[in-house]
Amino acid sequence: KSLSTFAPDPPVPISTGLEAPHPETFTSWDKIEISRKTKEMSVEELVNYVEKSFGVTVDRIFLHGDTEDKAIYNALDKKKLEWDITFDENGKATVSDGVFTQWPQVRMAVQMLGRLPPTSGQRIVFKTQVEKVKVSLDQTKDSFMKRFTGDVSRAYREVYRPSEEGEKQDYFDSVFTGRDYVTFGVDCHTESKEDITLPCVKYLFSHKN
């Protein structure tokens, strides 16, 4: 009897949604490989690399296969850098519209500061509410910029390492230190807002001693 040889089916091509000269299709075997063994990329450089290489706008970069709403980069967080909260000499607050999407409870306080006379004793209550949100916004901006300008591997560790000590954290640490790469998924779109499907990114790096 002769043994029949096993011939696997060729991988099914997946459409990217891009047009030439960018890749129009890829397979599940394909990866975008980025090797930064000597000097790591920052998250900002990784975002720029993907955007320039494929002519897209990156929405999110996250652990490939992960279904949680975590990401090492989220364009919505970058948008918050444009948000601001200021007070004029009369104590009236000017607040970017985006702030209300994140902190809807502050809208009434802003409106009351605009209506109440400067002598009103109630102003302090509403001003305190707006000032607390301003502190939260500033902290959000700072933490985003630290991650955005820092190394990709550090951002991955910060976002995905389990916070509670124990088996899950130990397992993460052993896998992280024993492996010289992380695989990321990318959500992105074109100028015309069409969603694009890219292969996963295999990011290779060296652990610092």
BAFI-3210 file (N, C-alpha, C; in Angstrom, 3 decimals, decimal comma, padded with zeros to 6 digits):
// residues 209
n [1|2|3|4|5|6|7|8|9|10|11|12|13|14|15|16|17|18|19|20|21|22|23|24|25|26|27|28|29|30|31|32|33|34|35|36|37|38|39|40|41|42|43|44|45|46|47|48|49|50|51|52|53|54|55|56|57|58|59|60|61|62|63|64|65|66|67|68|69|70|71|72|73|74|75|76|77|78|79|80|81|82|83|84|85|86|87|88|89|90|91|92|93|94|95|96|97|98|99|100|101|102|103|104|105|106|107|108|109|110|111|112|113|114|115|116|117|118|119|120|121|122|123|124|125|126|127|128|129|130|131|132|133|134|135|136|137|138|139|140|141|142|143|144|145|146|147|148|149|150|151|152|153|154|155|156|157|158|159|160|161|162|163|164|165|166|167|168|169|170|171|172|173|174|175|176|177|178|179|180|181|182|183|184|185|186|187|188|189|190|191|192|193|194|195|196|197|198|199|200|201|202|203|204|205|206|207|208|209]
n.u [000,847|000,502|001,372|-000,790|-000,010|-000,171|-001,662|-001,985|-004,678|-004,246|-003,709|-006,517|-007,039|-007,210|-008,970|-007,583|-008,715|-007,316|-005,715|-003,527|-000,382|-000,267|-000,607|-003,166|-004,338|-003,905|-002,728|-003,650|-001,250|000,514|002,499|003,178|006,330|008,392|011,502|013,213|015,729|018,025|017,434|014,556|011,268|009,165|005,734|004,489|006,179|005,670|002,949|003,162|004,769|003,100|001,013|002,295|003,378|001,156|-000,688|-002,821|-005,052|-004,452|-006,528|-006,576|-004,118|-003,492|-003,205|-002,847|-005,627|-006,767|-009,733|-010,600|-011,265|-008,792|-005,740|-002,546|-002,382|-004,763|-006,667|-008,706|-007,916|-005,715|-006,981|-007,906|-005,859|-006,311|-008,374|-009,618|-009,890|-010,708|-010,676|-012,147|-011,494|-013,714|-014,436|-015,875|-016,316|-014,687|-015,112|-013,972|-015,913|-015,567|-014,927|-017,334|-018,293|-016,783|-016,937|-019,839|-021,272|-020,300|-021,374|-023,653|-022,538|-020,794|-022,652|-024,022|-022,004|-021,843|-024,221|-024,712|-024,346|-021,227|-021,055|-022,377|-022,696|-022,884|-021,239|-018,696|-019,084|-019,765|-017,539|-015,530|-016,279|-015,798|-013,074|-012,047|-012,542|-010,880|-008,370|-008,439|-008,528|-006,047|-004,331|-004,997|-004,069|-001,299|-000,592|-001,192|000,690|003,123|003,036|002,732|005,100|006,927|008,699|007,546|007,392|007,323|004,927|003,148|003,553|002,694|-000,030|-001,122|-000,197|-001,327|-002,919|-003,201|-001,288|-000,002|-000,793|-001,554|-000,183|002,466|002,645|002,319|004,671|006,689|006,264|006,562|009,260|010,566|010,219|010,916|009,294|006,177|002,827|000,710|-002,595|-004,176|-006,427|-007,705|-008,290|-009,110|-008,678|-011,215|-012,739|-013,125|-013,010|-010,019|-008,334|-005,570|-002,627|-001,485|000,846|004,101|006,167|009,477|011,874|014,540|015,118|015,850|018,604]
n.v [-001,197|002,171|005,165|007,860|011,168|014,023|016,940|020,128|022,488|025,472|028,640|030,770|033,692|036,934|039,899|043,157|045,608|047,634|049,429|048,833|050,599|049,261|046,242|044,131|041,792|039,271|036,379|034,165|033,300|035,301|038,006|041,273|042,006|043,448|044,251|045,253|045,000|046,278|048,998|050,034|050,710|053,540|053,749|055,723|055,835|053,306|053,516|055,566|054,221|052,122|053,660|055,158|053,121|051,778|053,662|054,458|055,405|054,843|053,351|051,704|049,813|046,632|043,677|040,870|038,861|039,275|039,959|041,850|045,293|046,602|048,355|049,191|051,466|053,949|055,836|057,478|058,201|059,757|061,909|063,258|064,902|067,280|068,356|070,738|072,615|075,653|078,643|081,890|085,361|085,909|083,544|081,887|078,875|077,416|074,751|072,022|070,315|067,535|066,755|066,467|064,077|062,194|062,914|063,400|064,379|066,855|068,834|070,263|071,676|073,423|074,941|076,167|077,744|079,622|080,940|081,754|084,603|086,412|086,794|084,743|082,189|079,545|079,048|077,999|075,279|074,241|075,059|073,562|070,993|071,136|071,675|069,299|067,521|068,662|068,063|065,256|065,059|066,193|064,298|062,061|062,888|063,089|060,403|059,149|060,352|059,506|056,752|056,776|057,929|056,191|052,955|050,240|047,589|048,080|049,486|047,465|045,668|047,219|047,576|044,979|043,238|041,301|042,847|041,904|040,140|036,799|033,596|034,220|036,614|035,752|033,873|035,534|037,084|035,122|034,249|036,672|037,424|035,278|035,397|036,978|038,608|040,284|039,934|041,946|043,225|045,391|048,023|049,984|052,687|054,134|057,351|057,846|056,748|054,007|050,775|048,959|045,853|044,481|042,313|040,670|042,291|041,361|042,063|042,350|042,409|043,289|042,239|044,471|044,397]
n.w [000,000|-000,823|000,817|001,037|000,207|002,275|001,434|002,281|002,027|000,124|001,773|002,369|000,499|001,958|001,743|001,858|001,454|000,504|-002,221|-005,051|-005,047|-002,602|-000,593|-001,790|-001,006|001,574|003,440|006,169|007,008|006,636|007,954|009,274|009,710|012,105|013,128|015,887|017,330|018,252|018,888|020,394|019,051|019,638|020,748|019,278|016,996|015,931|015,238|013,301|011,422|010,485|009,413|007,370|005,787|004,747|004,002|005,666|008,407|011,737|014,135|016,429|018,246|019,356|021,467|019,497|018,804|021,254|023,052|024,788|025,688|025,513|024,692|023,253|021,925|021,262|019,171|020,068|022,614|022,003|020,857|023,043|023,820|022,594|023,968|026,338|029,440|030,699|032,747|032,877|033,894|035,408|036,436|034,811|033,045|030,216|028,142|026,216|023,721|023,575|026,168|027,511|026,537|027,810|030,505|031,311|033,471|034,177|032,694|033,652|035,801|034,474|033,035|035,166|036,283|034,332|034,616|037,290|039,460|040,136|042,887|044,107|046,517|045,812|043,717|044,300|044,761|042,213|040,750|041,924|041,124|038,334|038,347|039,396|037,301|035,417|036,528|036,285|033,472|032,775|033,930|032,398|029,878|030,437|031,101|028,691|026,943|028,054|027,550|024,765|023,822|024,798|024,896|022,790|023,828|026,560|026,813|026,076|028,208|030,385|029,800|029,477|031,473|034,163|036,944|039,529|041,938|041,617|040,077|037,382|036,869|037,259|035,204|032,951|033,227|032,893|030,274|028,900|029,470|028,352|025,664|022,553|021,109|020,266|019,211|017,390|016,713|014,314|014,067|011,531|009,113|005,875|004,179|003,238|005,155|005,070|006,474|006,989|006,554|007,952|007,931|010,981|013,210|013,778|016,231|016,947|019,559|021,889|025,207|027,814|030,014]
ca.u [000,000|001,261|000,799|-001,185|000,633|-001,112|-001,432|-002,931|-005,230|-003,550|-004,451|-007,513|-006,646|-008,076|-008,875|-007,221|-009,489|-006,378|-005,463|-002,112|000,720|-000,352|-001,091|-004,630|-004,753|-002,893|-003,284|-003,483|000,160|001,316|002,644|004,026|007,399|009,200|012,558|013,918|016,555|019,038|016,768|013,102|010,360|008,131|004,381|004,274|006,892|004,955|001,744|003,609|005,272|001,946|000,257|003,048|003,579|-000,071|-001,561|-004,045|-005,069|-004,581|-007,501|-006,144|-003,130|-003,833|-002,671|-003,568|-006,481|-007,378|-011,097|-010,899|-011,180|-007,491|-004,911|-001,343|-002,659|-006,143|-006,745|-009,636|-007,128|-004,881|-007,880|-008,082|-004,800|-006,857|-009,414|-009,118|-010,818|-010,104|-011,543|-011,815|-011,297|-014,957|-014,684|-016,686|-015,519|-014,786|-014,806|-014,068|-017,085|-015,194|-014,896|-018,675|-018,506|-016,084|-017,429|-021,103|-021,820|-019,756|-022,087|-024,510|-021,667|-020,316|-023,803|-024,319|-020,961|-022,151|-025,460|-024,696|-023,567|-019,932|-021,189|-023,128|-021,938|-022,975|-020,242|-017,555|-019,449|-019,686|-016,154|-014,780|-016,617|-015,106|-011,627|-011,736|-012,511|-009,660|-007,261|-008,544|-008,158|-004,591|-003,702|-005,223|-003,125|000,069|-000,370|-001,175|001,949|004,202|002,955|002,867|006,502|007,764|008,929|006,387|007,324|006,928|003,494|002,460|003,623|001,854|-001,456|-001,620|000,237|-002,386|-002,600|-003,157|-000,202|-000,475|-000,437|-001,699|000,914|003,692|002,628|002,594|006,089|007,550|006,108|007,105|010,725|011,090|009,886|011,487|008,355|004,752|002,032|-000,356|-003,608|-004,318|-007,667|-007,355|-009,203|-008,564|-009,196|-012,659|-013,334|-013,348|-012,200|-008,997|-007,881|-004,141|-002,078|-001,014|002,213|005,013|007,148|010,594|012,648|015,449|014,869|016,970|019,046]
ca.v [000,000|003,424|006,186|009,062|012,356|015,035|018,260|021,085|023,492|026,760|029,570|031,587|035,104|037,866|041,228|044,220|046,817|048,615|049,358|048,862|049,656|048,580|044,858|044,036|040,599|038,553|035,148|034,056|032,991|036,521|038,924|042,453|041,769|044,622|043,830|046,368|044,324|047,178|050,145|049,850|051,742|054,038|053,493|056,747|055,412|052,151|054,060|056,262|053,220|051,451|054,636|055,507|051,919|051,304|054,778|054,359|056,046|053,795|053,601|050,977|048,727|045,822|042,319|040,080|037,802|039,681|040,469|042,929|046,635|047,162|048,666|049,985|052,772|054,184|057,199|058,263|058,773|060,830|063,038|063,977|065,915|068,539|068,834|071,684|073,250|076,903|079,568|083,307|086,130|085,897|082,189|081,126|077,778|077,052|073,316|071,381|069,431|066,137|066,503|066,045|062,668|061,391|063,311|064,099|064,985|068,198|069,804|071,127|072,566|074,462|075,817|076,951|078,767|080,660|081,635|082,320|085,843|086,208|086,854|083,575|081,220|078,214|078,906|077,186|073,864|073,892|075,246|072,402|069,860|071,318|071,564|067,862|066,948|069,189|067,254|063,937|065,232|066,395|063,007|061,223|063,360|062,738|058,958|058,815|060,793|058,626|055,485|057,067|058,234|055,133|051,737|049,392|046,439|048,576|049,783|046,167|045,120|048,057|047,406|043,597|042,454|041,268|043,747|041,169|039,162|035,420|032,735|034,884|037,577|034,960|033,285|036,628|037,452|034,075|034,285|037,948|037,421|034,176|035,577|038,244|039,269|040,399|040,022|042,940|043,483|046,817|048,554|051,206|053,060|055,018|058,726|057,812|056,091|052,575|049,928|048,187|044,661|044,242|041,171|041,056|042,816|040,637|043,063|041,707|043,357|042,697|042,632|045,199|043,778]
ca.w [000,000|-000,832|001,694|000,300|000,785|002,773|000,821|002,875|001,114|000,216|002,624|001,671|000,486|002,695|001,133|002,796|001,191|-000,062|-003,664|-005,427|-004,808|-001,304|-000,766|-001,900|-000,255|002,349|003,998|007,626|007,271|006,478|009,080|009,075|010,676|012,442|014,046|016,524|018,341|018,825|019,510|020,301|018,555|020,543|020,232|018,249|015,780|015,378|014,589|012,075|010,477|009,864|008,614|006,155|004,963|004,113|003,630|006,475|009,718|012,753|015,208|017,629|018,170|020,521|021,434|018,487|019,346|022,520|022,826|025,737|025,109|025,871|023,528|023,560|021,308|020,865|018,617|020,889|023,717|021,428|020,625|024,310|023,944|022,068|024,873|027,342|030,383|031,188|033,475|032,644|035,135|036,180|036,917|033,851|032,470|028,795|028,117|024,899|023,600|023,838|027,619|027,940|026,164|028,821|031,835|031,044|034,694|034,398|031,844|034,462|036,581|033,546|032,763|036,371|036,428|033,355|034,993|038,648|039,602|040,794|044,356|044,595|047,321|045,201|042,647|044,734|044,594|040,789|040,289|042,426|040,257|037,053|038,607|039,558|035,956|034,784|037,054|035,634|032,066|032,712|034,241|031,222|028,851|030,843|031,000|027,264|026,337|028,540|026,807|023,330|023,509|025,378|024,111|022,497|024,746|027,880|026,717|026,089|029,566|031,248|029,490|029,497|032,639|035,180|038,054|040,804|042,071|041,618|038,952|036,080|036,735|037,106|033,858|032,015|033,343|032,337|028,810|028,416|029,517|027,549|024,241|022,058|020,187|020,610|017,986|017,547|015,697|014,005|013,495|010,799|008,025|004,848|004,242|002,967|006,334|004,866|007,354|006,293|007,267|007,749|008,679|012,309|013,278|014,667|016,661|017,619|020,359|022,863|026,606|028,431|031,267]
c.u [000,881|000,568|000,430|-000,563|-000,435|-000,755|-002,441|-003,455|-004,419|-004,369|-005,372|-007,050|-007,692|-007,890|-008,537|-008,171|-008,623|-006,264|-003,966|-001,631|000,703|-000,907|-002,619|-005,180|-003,582|-003,531|-003,030|-002,040|001,028|001,361|003,431|005,118|008,248|010,223|013,305|014,753|017,542|018,400|015,270|012,395|009,536|006,777|004,067|004,936|006,208|003,698|002,125|004,069|004,109|001,197|000,976|003,194|002,334|-001,049|-002,880|-003,943|-005,337|-005,570|-007,052|-005,018|-003,267|-003,205|-003,501|-004,351|-007,162|-008,738|-011,482|-010,721|-009,896|-006,716|-003,654|-001,465|-004,127|-006,249|-007,702|-008,905|-006,245|-005,711|-008,031|-006,995|-005,296|-007,909|-008,814|-010,252|-010,117|-011,159|-011,145|-011,752|-012,544|-015,317|-015,560|-015,790|-015,779|-014,268|-014,972|-015,229|-016,764|-015,203|-016,244|-018,974|-017,868|-016,621|-018,749|-021,657|-021,356|-020,524|-022,925|-023,671|-021,157|-021,440|-024,105|-023,273|-021,186|-023,344|-025,364|-023,876|-022,275|-020,022|-021,846|-022,219|-021,939|-021,867|-019,104|-017,812|-019,249|-018,258|-015,292|-015,030|-015,839|-013,595|-011,193|-011,634|-011,258|-008,430|-007,254|-008,108|-006,650|-003,840|-003,827|-004,252|-001,696|000,343|-000,356|000,180|003,129|004,215|003,253|004,335|007,460|007,861|007,655|006,271|006,896|005,427|002,678|002,415|002,701|000,370|-001,943|-001,159|-000,878|-001,982|-002,473|-002,013|-000,780|-000,096|-000,491|-000,559|002,241|003,781|002,947|004,087|006,994|007,469|006,774|008,631|011,328|010,880|010,399|010,577|006,967|004,001|000,825|-001,353|-003,727|-005,712|-007,306|-008,365|-008,484|-009,140|-010,699|-013,418|-013,678|-012,439|-011,266|-008,591|-006,412|-003,731|-001,650|000,454|003,006|006,160|008,234|011,453|013,598|015,091|016,102|017,315|018,811]
c.v [001,245|004,429|007,403|010,279|013,378|016,380|019,237|022,058|024,782|027,726|030,461|033,051|035,983|039,251|042,276|045,407|047,922|048,434|049,411|050,319|048,975|047,163|044,788|042,817|040,097|037,269|035,130|033,720|034,254|037,339|040,147|042,334|043,025|044,187|045,051|045,827|045,279|048,367|050,014|051,030|052,272|053,675|054,474|056,354|054,223|052,603|054,727|055,289|052,541|052,422|054,965|054,313|051,546|052,417|054,771|055,273|054,961|054,230|052,962|050,015|047,946|044,436|041,474|038,944|038,157|040,332|041,568|044,279|047,342|047,455|049,389|051,364|052,833|055,645|058,088|058,917|059,916|062,096|063,899|065,030|067,286|069,143|069,777|072,193|074,493|077,737|081,007|084,051|086,187|084,507|081,353|080,086|077,627|075,625|072,770|070,393|067,978|065,777|065,963|064,593|061,741|061,649|064,079|064,838|066,424|069,277|070,790|072,135|073,727|075,463|076,726|078,048|079,923|081,507|082,364|083,610|085,580|086,159|085,607|082,596|079,825|077,962|077,949|075,692|073,431|074,033|074,067|071,181|069,943|071,156|070,106|067,172|067,414|068,395|065,874|064,005|065,379|065,096|062,045|061,594|062,927|061,253|058,517|059,156|059,933|057,319|055,703|057,279|057,169|053,907|050,905|048,254|046,875|048,890|048,496|045,603|045,904|047,769|045,988|042,755|042,470|042,077|043,013|040,164|037,753|034,711|033,440|035,858|036,840|034,370|034,357|036,953|036,409|034,051|035,534|037,920|036,328|034,328|036,934|038,930|039,353|040,551|040,935|042,895|044,984|047,088|049,857|051,476|053,969|056,423|058,772|057,016|054,617|051,788|049,055|047,006|044,423|042,936|041,625|041,506|041,964|041,581|042,374|042,738|042,577|043,170|043,344|044,536|044,715]
c.w [000,000|000,072|000,855|000,983|001,176|002,164|001,415|001,831|001,235|001,062|001,799|001,673|001,180|002,079|002,186|002,678|000,617|-001,571|-003,913|-005,429|-003,438|-001,514|-000,756|-001,166|000,587|002,837|005,502|008,002|007,241|007,768|008,617|010,131|010,854|013,479|014,575|017,684|019,006|019,534|019,301|019,650|019,730|019,942|019,105|016,933|015,119|014,638|013,266|011,007|009,735|008,944|007,307|005,218|004,163|003,732|004,371|007,693|010,751|013,836|016,524|017,276|019,466|020,380|020,484|019,151|020,650|022,264|023,817|025,057|025,559|024,594|023,986|022,912|020,929|020,418|019,411|022,060|023,207|021,218|021,881|024,535|023,472|023,006|025,917|028,239|030,919|031,910|033,116|033,977|036,011|036,712|036,007|033,166|030,975|028,669|026,698|024,870|023,970|025,305|028,094|027,550|027,199|030,224|031,682|032,267|034,897|033,614|032,668|035,260|035,716|033,260|033,961|036,601|035,461|033,777|036,331|038,710|040,376|042,312|044,951|045,343|046,729|044,170|043,023|044,530|043,141|040,252|040,722|041,548|038,930|037,240|038,779|038,199|035,211|035,241|036,387|034,173|031,924|032,992|033,047|030,106|029,165|030,652|029,534|026,656|026,794|027,756|025,324|022,939|024,062|024,479|023,951|023,513|026,145|027,904|026,786|027,509|030,510|031,059|029,793|030,688|033,691|036,417|039,393|040,800|042,117|040,339|037,603|035,829|036,515|035,701|032,807|032,014|032,690|030,813|028,235|028,378|028,633|026,053|023,775|021,038|020,801|019,293|018,231|016,396|015,500|013,451|012,793|009,690|007,034|005,034|004,044|004,036|006,122|005,798|006,523|007,165|006,929|008,426|010,065|012,238|014,262|014,996|017,477|018,339|021,280|024,262|027,140|029,757|032,446]
res [k|s|l|s|t|f|a|p|d|p|p|v|p|i|s|t|g|l|e|a|p|h|p|e|t|f|t|s|w|d|k|i|e|i|s|r|k|t|k|e|m|s|v|e|e|l|v|n|y|v|e|k|s|f|g|v|t|v|d|r|i|f|l|h|g|d|t|e|d|k|a|i|y|n|a|l|d|k|k|k|l|e|w|d|i|t|f|d|e|n|g|k|a|t|v|s|d|g|v|f|t|q|w|p|q|v|r|m|a|v|q|m|l|g|r|l|p|p|t|s|g|q|r|i|v|f|k|t|q|v|e|k|v|k|v|s|l|d|q|t|k|d|s|f|m|k|r|f|t|g|d|v|s|r|a|y|r|e|v|y|r|p|s|e|e|g|e|k|q|d|y|f|d|s|v|f|t|g|r|d|y|v|t|f|g|v|d|c|h|t|e|s|k|e|d|i|t|l|p|c|v|k|y|l|f|s|h|k|n]
***
